[in-house]
Amino acid sequence: MLVRTARLLPLIAANHLCYSRLPSAIQILGWSLGRTLRTMEPQKAAQDPTDHPQTAASAPSSAETTGPRASEKSPPEGLLPGETVVKEGKASILFPSANEVFYNPVQEFNRDLTCAVITEFARDLLVQRGVKVVVPGEKERVVVSLSEEAEQTDGQKDQADGQTDEPALTATVGEKCERGLRVLEGLAASGLRSVRFALEVPGLQSVTANDFSTKAAALISRNARYNGVDHLLQASCQDASMLMYEKRGKKERYDVIDLDPYGSPATFLDAAVQAVADGGLLCITCTDMAVMAGNSGETCYSKYGSVSIKAKYCHEMALRIILHSLDQRAAVYQRYIHPLLSVSVDFYIRVFVRVFTGQATVKNSASMKYSAATGPPVGPDCGHCGQRHQMGGPIWAEPIHDSAFVQKVLSAVSGNPTRFGTSKRIEGVLSMVTEELEDVPLYYTVDQLSSTVHCNTPPLLQFRSALLHAGHRVSLSHACKNAIKTDAPPAVIWDVMRCWEKSNPVKREKLSQTSPAFKILSTEPRSDQSHPGVALTENILS
């Protein structure tokens, strides 16, 4: 060991002597940070500074941002050294540095959808206050969609009645409306979402962007001034729950509360259902899908009061768990919820619910949950596969969408496709939502059914056709691409799988007698007299 160490000493000394010729750690860090800032800064913000006239003077030219020595230029006016600008929608957000920024482009869909939902909510609510909401780009859509005959008919009717249905006031984006909505973003971080509300949602009286961090609150104020919306947006530095508890008075409540935490929103729900106005809107995001999707049912129960199940339908079950939790917390204060839209996308779920006050309706909340059956008696084992039952819930059993409201949002987005960057995806998700069966909780997946009986997977179209010809309703689900929502009982589902297995036989000798597949396939499909759809199902699936 001593000899080896002695042999290494000349090399160590040589490296020590040559260290001065190597780049320092500070230089390497500076080069890396410069490359990161240049890659994170959107090109559109640099090439189109006219989108924000108030910041046109401070926006760098494309030559400055793409030149070989751009990192050595002094920062433009309004930006501090090391800051970067992220542009989304109509907002341009300042961030301290590329290492401190937390900007998730995947959540752009979340923010776009929220702006669309709040816009339609404001349109419905403010018309009762005598205010007409005007969205840029929608005027052309209305003119094209209405025929001249219909316009003349409406005009004649108004003249005959001697009055008009048009509200006296109009509200557009970026302007303060005294009769408008009071919006709170409880966990604002950089304030991107709140700035977008102020720039893209019409009919707002005020937007409060709150964050517990003093640095975040200061950054929110700078972003409000940078985007020219400081007359609408106010920064707040408080605990989100305490802020909402302070606004529980009827005259102080918010019309819209948006909660998008990093993880579970469970600790904020109690305050949120109290701080929202009667008929107000709650927008809540849950990203703790590991808990809500069944990986930890006990933790889910401690947070939301429901046990999650690890199954294919876990994403819709997560939506129904959070809705049930909201309803339970609201019922304590004689309030109840009405879901407008509930979606499961990417790595999170998002719900939009209205909260009302009504003692009579609260009494009916006990019948709005889905729990274990109590009669006729249910044994510990499944009557179809012979396996043990998995207990989960309770969950929300009522519709998770308001079809009429979703259709309004869909029409507005499709009629103004350039308003959002993710308009196409919003149209696709909402179109799927409008086709879902409202009164059918959860869903099946064809691949899971096939896996249970160890057979090939039937085509989704044929499986749907078999259920339709058997006299049952069928729809797809936005939460899973291979999902089937149907009012058919489990016995019919397994009869369809048995018919499919006849044309795609399974090697029975390889099945264990205790397996679910053996138990299910050992039972023949019911006769034509008791189940007229079986013969037709065999023809469809064969």
C-alpha positions as CSV (number, residue, x, y, z in Angstrom):
1,M,0.0,0.0,0.0
2,L,2.9,2.4,0.8
3,V,4.5,1.7,-2.6
4,R,1.3,2.3,-4.5
5,T,0.8,5.6,-2.6
6,A,4.3,6.7,-3.4
7,R,3.8,6.0,-7.0
8,L,0.6,8.2,-7.0
9,L,2.3,11.2,-5.4
10,P,4.0,12.5,-8.6
11,L,0.6,12.3,-10.4
12,I,-1.1,14.2,-7.6
13,A,1.6,16.9,-7.6
14,A,1.4,17.2,-11.3
15,N,-2.3,17.6,-11.3
16,H,-2.0,20.2,-8.5
17,L,0.5,22.2,-10.5
18,C,-1.7,22.1,-13.6
19,Y,-4.9,23.1,-11.8
20,S,-4.5,26.8,-12.6
21,R,-4.9,26.0,-16.3
22,L,-8.3,24.3,-15.8
23,P,-11.6,26.2,-15.8
24,S,-12.8,27.0,-12.3
25,A,-16.0,25.6,-10.8
26,I,-17.5,29.1,-10.9
27,Q,-16.8,29.4,-14.6
28,I,-18.3,26.0,-15.4
29,L,-21.4,26.9,-13.3
30,G,-21.7,30.2,-15.2
31,W,-21.5,28.4,-18.6
32,S,-24.1,25.8,-17.6
33,L,-26.5,28.4,-16.2
34,G,-26.2,30.5,-19.3
35,R,-27.0,27.5,-21.5
36,T,-30.0,26.6,-19.3
37,L,-31.4,30.1,-19.4
38,R,-31.2,30.3,-23.2
39,T,-32.9,26.9,-23.6
40,M,-35.7,27.7,-21.2
41,E,-36.6,31.1,-22.6
42,P,-39.4,30.7,-25.1
43,Q,-38.5,31.9,-28.6
44,K,-42.0,33.3,-29.1
45,A,-41.5,35.8,-26.3
46,A,-38.3,37.1,-27.9
47,Q,-39.7,37.2,-31.5
48,D,-43.0,38.8,-30.7
49,P,-42.5,41.6,-28.2
50,T,-45.6,43.5,-29.5
51,D,-47.9,41.1,-27.7
52,H,-47.3,43.3,-24.6
53,P,-46.9,46.9,-25.5
54,Q,-46.0,47.8,-22.0
55,T,-43.0,45.5,-22.2
56,A,-42.0,46.0,-25.8
57,A,-39.1,48.2,-24.8
58,S,-37.8,45.6,-22.4
59,A,-38.1,42.6,-24.8
60,P,-34.8,41.6,-26.4
61,S,-34.6,41.3,-30.2
62,S,-34.2,37.9,-31.8
63,A,-30.6,38.7,-32.8
64,E,-29.7,39.4,-29.2
65,T,-31.3,36.1,-27.9
66,T,-29.8,33.9,-30.7
67,G,-26.4,35.5,-31.1
68,P,-23.3,33.6,-30.0
69,R,-22.6,36.2,-27.2
70,A,-26.2,36.6,-26.0
71,S,-25.3,35.5,-22.5
72,E,-22.9,38.3,-22.2
73,K,-25.4,41.0,-23.0
74,S,-26.9,43.1,-20.2
75,P,-30.4,42.1,-19.2
76,P,-33.2,44.2,-20.8
77,E,-35.0,46.9,-18.9
78,G,-37.4,45.4,-16.3
79,L,-35.3,42.2,-15.8
80,L,-32.8,41.5,-13.1
81,P,-29.5,39.7,-13.9
82,G,-30.2,35.9,-14.1
83,E,-33.9,36.3,-14.6
84,T,-35.8,34.5,-17.3
85,V,-39.2,35.0,-18.9
86,V,-41.7,32.2,-19.5
87,K,-44.7,33.0,-21.8
88,E,-47.9,31.1,-21.6
89,G,-51.2,32.3,-23.1
90,K,-51.2,36.1,-22.8
91,A,-49.0,36.1,-19.7
92,S,-45.2,36.6,-19.5
93,I,-43.9,35.5,-16.1
94,L,-40.6,36.5,-14.6
95,F,-38.6,33.8,-12.8
96,P,-35.5,34.5,-10.6
97,S,-33.3,31.9,-12.4
98,A,-33.4,28.7,-14.3
99,N,-32.4,26.7,-11.3
100,E,-35.2,28.1,-9.1
101,V,-38.0,28.1,-11.6
102,F,-40.8,25.6,-11.3
103,Y,-42.7,25.9,-14.5
104,N,-44.5,22.7,-15.7
105,P,-45.6,23.0,-19.3
106,V,-47.8,19.9,-18.9
107,Q,-50.0,21.9,-16.6
108,E,-50.8,24.4,-19.4
109,F,-53.9,22.3,-20.2
110,N,-55.0,22.6,-16.6
111,R,-54.7,26.4,-16.7
112,D,-56.3,26.7,-20.1
113,L,-59.2,24.6,-19.0
114,T,-59.6,26.6,-15.8
115,C,-59.7,29.9,-17.8
116,A,-62.4,28.4,-20.0
117,V,-64.5,27.1,-17.1
118,I,-64.3,30.3,-15.1
119,T,-65.2,32.3,-18.2
120,E,-68.4,30.4,-18.7
121,F,-69.1,30.5,-15.0
122,A,-68.8,34.2,-15.1
123,R,-71.0,34.5,-18.1
124,D,-73.8,32.6,-16.3
125,L,-73.4,34.3,-13.0
126,L,-72.9,37.9,-14.1
127,V,-75.9,38.0,-16.4
128,Q,-77.9,37.8,-13.2
129,R,-76.1,40.9,-12.0
130,G,-76.8,42.8,-15.3
131,V,-73.4,42.4,-16.8
132,K,-72.6,40.9,-20.2
133,V,-69.3,39.1,-20.6
134,V,-67.3,39.8,-23.8
135,V,-64.5,37.5,-24.8
136,P,-62.1,38.6,-27.6
137,G,-62.6,36.4,-30.7
138,E,-66.2,35.3,-29.9
139,K,-68.0,38.0,-31.8
140,E,-67.1,36.5,-35.2
141,R,-68.2,33.1,-33.9
142,V,-71.6,34.4,-32.9
143,V,-72.2,36.3,-36.2
144,V,-71.3,33.2,-38.3
145,S,-73.4,30.7,-36.2
146,L,-76.6,32.8,-36.3
147,S,-78.6,33.1,-39.5
148,E,-79.9,36.4,-40.7
149,E,-83.5,35.1,-40.4
150,A,-82.9,34.3,-36.7
151,E,-81.4,37.7,-36.1
152,Q,-84.4,39.4,-37.7
153,T,-86.8,37.3,-35.7
154,D,-85.1,38.1,-32.5
155,G,-85.1,41.8,-33.4
156,Q,-88.8,41.8,-34.2
157,K,-89.6,40.0,-30.9
158,D,-87.6,42.6,-28.9
159,Q,-89.3,45.5,-30.6
160,A,-92.7,43.9,-30.0
161,D,-92.0,43.4,-26.3
162,G,-90.6,46.9,-26.1
163,Q,-87.5,45.7,-24.2
164,T,-84.2,43.9,-24.7
165,D,-82.4,41.1,-22.9
166,E,-79.0,42.7,-23.3
167,P,-77.5,43.7,-19.9
168,A,-76.7,47.3,-19.3
169,L,-73.0,46.8,-18.6
170,T,-70.3,44.9,-20.4
171,A,-67.2,43.3,-19.0
172,T,-64.1,42.4,-21.0
173,V,-60.7,41.0,-20.3
174,G,-58.2,43.1,-18.4
175,E,-60.8,45.5,-17.1
176,K,-62.1,45.8,-13.6
177,C,-65.8,45.1,-13.2
178,E,-67.3,46.4,-10.0
179,R,-70.0,43.7,-10.1
180,G,-67.6,41.1,-11.2
181,L,-66.1,38.0,-9.6
182,R,-63.7,38.0,-6.7
183,V,-61.1,35.3,-7.3
184,L,-58.6,33.7,-5.0
185,E,-55.6,31.5,-5.9
186,G,-54.6,30.0,-2.6
187,L,-51.2,28.6,-3.6
188,A,-50.0,30.9,-6.4
189,A,-46.2,30.4,-6.4
190,S,-45.1,32.6,-9.3
191,G,-48.6,33.9,-9.9
192,L,-48.8,32.6,-13.5
193,R,-52.3,31.3,-13.1
194,S,-53.6,34.5,-11.5
195,V,-52.0,36.7,-14.1
196,R,-53.7,34.6,-16.8
197,F,-57.0,35.1,-15.0
198,A,-56.5,38.8,-15.1
199,L,-55.5,38.9,-18.7
200,E,-57.8,36.2,-20.2
201,V,-61.0,36.0,-18.0
202,P,-63.5,38.8,-18.4
203,G,-65.8,40.1,-15.6
204,L,-63.4,40.1,-12.7
205,Q,-63.5,42.5,-9.8
206,S,-60.3,41.4,-8.2
207,V,-57.8,38.5,-8.2
208,T,-55.9,37.6,-5.0
209,A,-52.7,35.6,-5.5
210,N,-51.6,34.1,-2.2
211,D,-48.5,32.3,-1.2
212,F,-46.9,31.6,2.1
213,S,-43.4,32.5,0.8
214,T,-42.4,36.1,1.1
215,K,-40.2,35.7,-2.0
216,A,-43.1,34.3,-4.0
217,A,-45.4,37.1,-2.9
218,A,-42.8,39.7,-4.0
219,L,-42.4,37.9,-7.3
220,I,-46.2,37.9,-7.8
221,S,-46.3,41.7,-7.4
222,R,-43.5,42.1,-9.9
223,N,-45.3,39.8,-12.4
224,A,-48.5,41.8,-11.9
225,R,-46.8,45.0,-12.8
226,Y,-44.8,43.4,-15.6
227,N,-48.0,42.3,-17.3
228,G,-49.9,45.5,-16.5
229,V,-52.6,43.9,-14.4
230,D,-51.7,45.3,-11.0
231,H,-55.0,47.1,-10.9
232,L,-56.8,43.7,-10.8
233,L,-54.2,41.4,-9.1
234,Q,-53.1,41.8,-5.5
235,A,-50.4,39.7,-3.9
236,S,-50.9,38.1,-0.5
237,C,-48.4,36.4,1.8
238,Q,-50.4,34.3,4.3
239,D,-51.2,30.8,5.1
240,A,-53.8,29.7,2.6
241,S,-56.1,28.1,5.2
242,M,-55.9,31.1,7.6
243,L,-56.7,33.5,4.7
244,M,-59.8,31.5,3.7
245,Y,-60.9,31.2,7.3
246,E,-60.7,35.0,7.6
247,K,-63.0,35.4,4.6
248,R,-65.9,33.2,5.9
249,G,-68.2,36.1,6.3
250,K,-71.0,36.3,3.7
251,K,-69.8,39.7,2.4
252,E,-66.2,38.6,2.3
253,R,-66.4,35.3,0.5
254,Y,-64.8,34.7,-2.8
255,D,-66.8,33.8,-5.9
256,V,-64.0,31.6,-7.2
257,I,-61.3,29.7,-5.2
258,D,-58.6,27.8,-7.1
259,L,-56.4,25.4,-5.2
260,D,-53.5,23.7,-7.0
261,P,-51.2,22.3,-4.3
262,Y,-48.1,20.1,-4.7
263,G,-49.8,16.9,-3.5
264,S,-52.9,16.6,-1.5
265,P,-55.4,19.5,-1.0
266,A,-57.0,17.7,2.0
267,T,-55.8,20.3,4.5
268,F,-57.4,23.2,2.6
269,L,-60.8,21.7,1.9
270,D,-62.5,22.6,5.2
271,A,-61.5,26.3,4.8
272,A,-62.4,26.3,1.1
273,V,-66.0,25.2,1.5
274,Q,-66.5,28.0,4.0
275,A,-64.8,30.8,2.1
276,V,-66.5,30.3,-1.2
277,A,-69.7,32.4,-1.8
278,D,-73.1,30.8,-2.1
279,G,-73.2,29.4,-5.6
280,G,-69.5,30.0,-6.0
281,L,-67.0,27.9,-7.8
282,L,-64.2,25.7,-6.3
283,C,-61.4,24.5,-8.6
284,I,-59.3,21.8,-7.0
285,T,-56.4,19.8,-8.2
286,C,-55.1,16.6,-6.7
287,T,-51.7,15.3,-7.6
288,D,-51.3,12.6,-4.9
289,M,-52.6,9.9,-7.3
290,A,-50.4,7.2,-5.6
291,V,-52.7,7.6,-2.6
292,M,-56.0,8.0,-4.4
293,A,-55.3,5.3,-6.9
294,G,-55.1,2.5,-4.4
295,N,-51.4,2.2,-3.4
296,S,-52.2,3.3,0.2
297,G,-55.9,2.9,1.0
298,E,-55.3,3.7,4.7
299,T,-53.7,7.0,3.9
300,C,-56.5,7.8,1.5
301,Y,-59.0,7.2,4.3
302,S,-57.1,9.4,6.7
303,K,-57.1,12.3,4.2
304,Y,-60.4,12.0,2.4
305,G,-62.5,9.7,4.5
306,S,-62.6,6.9,1.8
307,V,-60.6,3.8,1.1
308,S,-59.1,3.7,-2.4
309,I,-58.8,0.4,-4.4
310,K,-56.0,-0.5,-6.7
311,A,-58.0,-1.3,-9.8
312,K,-58.4,-0.3,-13.5
313,Y,-61.1,2.2,-12.6
314,C,-59.0,3.9,-10.0
315,H,-58.9,7.3,-11.8
316,E,-62.6,7.8,-11.9
317,M,-62.8,6.4,-8.3
318,A,-60.3,9.1,-7.3
319,L,-62.6,11.8,-8.8
320,R,-65.5,10.4,-6.8
321,I,-63.4,10.2,-3.6
322,I,-62.5,13.9,-3.7
323,L,-66.2,14.8,-4.5
324,H,-67.4,12.8,-1.6
325,S,-64.8,14.4,0.7
326,L,-65.9,17.9,-0.4
327,D,-69.6,17.0,0.1
328,Q,-68.9,15.7,3.6
329,R,-67.0,18.8,4.6
330,A,-69.5,21.1,3.1
331,A,-72.4,19.3,4.9
332,V,-70.9,20.3,8.3
333,Y,-71.7,23.9,7.5
334,Q,-75.2,23.2,5.9
335,R,-73.8,23.4,2.4
336,Y,-73.8,21.0,-0.5
337,I,-71.9,20.7,-3.8
338,H,-72.9,20.5,-7.5
339,P,-70.1,19.2,-9.7
340,L,-69.7,21.0,-13.0
341,L,-66.8,19.2,-14.5
342,S,-64.4,16.4,-13.2
343,V,-61.5,15.2,-15.3
344,S,-58.6,12.8,-14.9
345,V,-55.7,13.8,-17.1
346,D,-51.9,13.2,-17.1
347,F,-50.8,12.7,-13.5
348,Y,-53.5,14.6,-11.7
349,I,-57.3,15.0,-11.3
350,R,-59.2,18.3,-11.5
351,V,-62.7,19.0,-10.2
352,F,-64.9,22.1,-10.7
353,V,-67.8,22.3,-8.2
354,R,-70.3,24.9,-7.2
355,V,-71.1,25.2,-3.5
356,F,-74.6,26.1,-2.3
357,T,-76.2,26.6,1.1
358,G,-79.4,24.7,1.8
359,Q,-80.3,22.7,4.8
360,A,-83.0,20.6,3.0
361,T,-80.6,19.4,0.3
362,V,-77.9,18.7,2.9
363,K,-80.2,16.1,4.5
364,N,-80.2,14.2,1.2
365,S,-76.4,13.9,1.2
366,A,-76.5,10.5,2.9
367,S,-78.0,9.0,-0.3
368,M,-75.4,10.5,-2.6
369,K,-72.6,8.0,-1.7
370,Y,-71.8,4.6,-3.1
371,S,-71.0,2.0,-0.4
372,A,-71.2,-1.7,0.2
373,A,-74.6,-3.4,-0.5
374,T,-76.6,-4.4,2.6
375,G,-79.5,-6.3,1.1
376,P,-79.9,-8.9,-0.2
377,P,-77.0,-10.3,1.9
378,V,-73.6,-10.2,0.2
379,G,-71.1,-12.9,1.2
380,P,-67.4,-12.5,1.5
381,D,-66.7,-14.1,-1.9
382,C,-67.6,-13.0,-5.4
383,G,-70.4,-15.1,-6.9
384,H,-68.8,-14.9,-10.4
385,C,-65.1,-15.5,-9.9
386,G,-65.1,-17.0,-6.3
387,Q,-62.4,-14.5,-5.1
388,R,-62.6,-12.3,-2.0
389,H,-64.3,-9.0,-2.3
390,Q,-62.2,-5.8,-2.1
391,M,-63.9,-3.2,0.0
392,G,-63.5,0.5,-0.9
393,G,-65.2,3.8,-0.6
394,P,-67.5,5.4,0.2
395,I,-67.5,7.5,-3.0
396,W,-69.7,10.0,-4.7
397,A,-72.4,8.2,-6.7
398,E,-74.2,11.1,-8.3
399,P,-73.1,12.6,-11.8
400,I,-69.6,14.0,-11.8
401,H,-70.4,16.4,-14.7
402,D,-73.0,19.0,-15.5
403,S,-73.7,18.1,-19.2
404,A,-75.3,21.5,-20.0
405,F,-72.4,23.4,-18.6
406,V,-69.8,21.2,-20.2
407,Q,-71.5,21.7,-23.5
408,K,-71.3,25.5,-23.1
409,V,-67.6,25.3,-22.4
410,L,-67.1,23.0,-25.4
411,S,-69.0,25.3,-27.7
412,A,-67.0,28.4,-26.5
413,V,-63.6,26.7,-27.0
414,S,-64.5,25.2,-30.4
415,G,-65.9,28.5,-31.6
416,N,-62.7,30.4,-30.6
417,P,-59.9,27.9,-31.2
418,T,-57.0,30.4,-31.1
419,R,-57.8,31.5,-27.6
420,F,-55.8,28.7,-25.9
421,G,-52.7,26.8,-26.8
422,T,-54.4,23.4,-25.9
423,S,-57.8,24.1,-27.5
424,K,-57.7,20.9,-29.5
425,R,-57.1,18.8,-26.4
426,I,-59.8,20.6,-24.5
427,E,-62.2,19.9,-27.3
428,G,-61.3,16.2,-27.3
429,V,-61.6,15.7,-23.5
430,L,-64.9,17.7,-23.2
431,S,-66.3,15.8,-26.2
432,M,-65.6,12.6,-24.5
433,V,-67.1,13.9,-21.2
434,T,-70.4,14.8,-22.9
435,E,-70.8,11.3,-24.2
436,E,-70.3,9.6,-20.8
437,L,-73.2,7.9,-19.0
438,E,-73.9,10.2,-16.1
439,D,-75.7,7.7,-13.8
440,V,-73.1,4.9,-14.1
441,P,-70.3,5.0,-11.6
442,L,-66.9,3.6,-12.5
443,Y,-66.1,1.4,-15.6
444,Y,-64.7,-1.8,-16.9
445,T,-61.7,-2.2,-19.2
446,V,-61.7,-4.8,-21.9
447,D,-58.0,-5.8,-21.4
448,Q,-58.6,-6.4,-17.7
449,L,-61.7,-8.6,-18.5
450,S,-59.6,-10.6,-21.0
451,S,-56.7,-10.9,-18.5
452,T,-59.1,-12.4,-16.0
453,V,-60.2,-15.2,-18.2
454,H,-56.8,-15.6,-19.9
455,C,-58.1,-15.1,-23.5
456,N,-57.4,-12.7,-26.3
457,T,-58.8,-9.2,-26.0
458,P,-61.9,-8.6,-28.1
459,P,-62.1,-5.5,-30.2
460,L,-63.6,-2.6,-28.3
461,L,-66.2,-1.9,-31.0
462,Q,-67.4,-5.5,-31.0
463,F,-67.6,-5.6,-27.2
464,R,-69.7,-2.4,-27.2
465,S,-71.9,-3.7,-30.0
466,A,-72.6,-6.9,-28.0
467,L,-73.7,-4.9,-25.0
468,L,-75.9,-2.6,-27.1
469,H,-77.6,-5.5,-28.8
470,A,-78.2,-7.1,-25.4
471,G,-80.3,-4.0,-24.6
472,H,-77.9,-2.0,-22.4
473,R,-76.4,1.5,-22.6
474,V,-72.7,1.8,-23.3
475,S,-70.3,4.7,-23.4
476,L,-66.5,5.3,-23.2
477,S,-64.7,7.2,-20.5
478,H,-62.3,10.1,-20.7
479,A,-60.2,8.6,-17.9
480,C,-59.1,5.4,-19.7
481,K,-58.9,4.7,-23.4
482,N,-60.1,1.1,-23.2
483,A,-62.8,1.8,-20.7
484,I,-66.5,0.7,-21.0
485,K,-69.2,2.4,-18.9
486,T,-72.4,0.4,-19.0
487,D,-75.5,-0.3,-17.0
488,A,-75.2,-4.0,-17.8
489,P,-74.9,-6.1,-14.6
490,P,-71.8,-8.2,-14.1
491,A,-73.5,-11.4,-15.1
492,V,-74.1,-9.9,-18.6
493,I,-70.5,-8.8,-18.8
494,W,-69.2,-12.2,-18.1
495,D,-71.7,-13.8,-20.5
496,V,-70.3,-11.7,-23.3
497,M,-66.8,-12.8,-22.3
498,R,-67.9,-16.4,-22.3
499,C,-69.3,-16.0,-25.8
500,W,-66.0,-14.4,-26.9
501,E,-64.0,-17.3,-25.4
502,K,-66.0,-19.8,-27.5
503,S,-64.7,-18.3,-30.7
504,N,-61.2,-17.8,-29.1
505,P,-60.9,-20.9,-26.9
506,V,-58.6,-21.1,-23.9
507,K,-56.7,-24.2,-23.0
508,R,-58.7,-25.3,-20.0
509,E,-56.2,-27.9,-18.9
510,K,-53.7,-25.1,-18.1
511,L,-56.2,-23.3,-15.8
512,S,-56.0,-23.9,-12.1
513,Q,-59.3,-25.0,-10.6
514,T,-59.0,-22.2,-8.0
515,S,-58.4,-19.5,-10.5
516,P,-61.1,-16.9,-11.4
517,A,-60.8,-17.9,-15.1
518,F,-61.8,-21.5,-14.3
519,K,-64.7,-20.4,-12.2
520,I,-66.0,-18.0,-14.8
521,L,-65.6,-20.3,-17.8
522,S,-67.1,-23.2,-16.0
523,T,-70.5,-21.5,-16.2
524,E,-72.3,-21.6,-19.6
525,P,-73.9,-18.5,-20.9
526,R,-77.6,-18.2,-20.1
527,S,-80.1,-19.6,-22.5
528,D,-81.8,-17.5,-25.2
529,Q,-85.1,-17.5,-23.2
530,S,-83.5,-16.0,-20.1
531,H,-81.0,-13.9,-22.0
532,P,-82.2,-13.2,-25.6
533,G,-79.0,-11.2,-26.4
534,V,-76.7,-14.2,-26.0
535,A,-77.2,-15.7,-29.4
536,L,-76.8,-12.4,-31.1
537,T,-73.7,-11.7,-29.0
538,E,-72.1,-14.9,-30.2
539,N,-72.7,-13.8,-33.8
540,I,-71.3,-10.4,-33.2
541,L,-68.2,-11.6,-31.4
542,S,-67.5,-14.6,-33.7
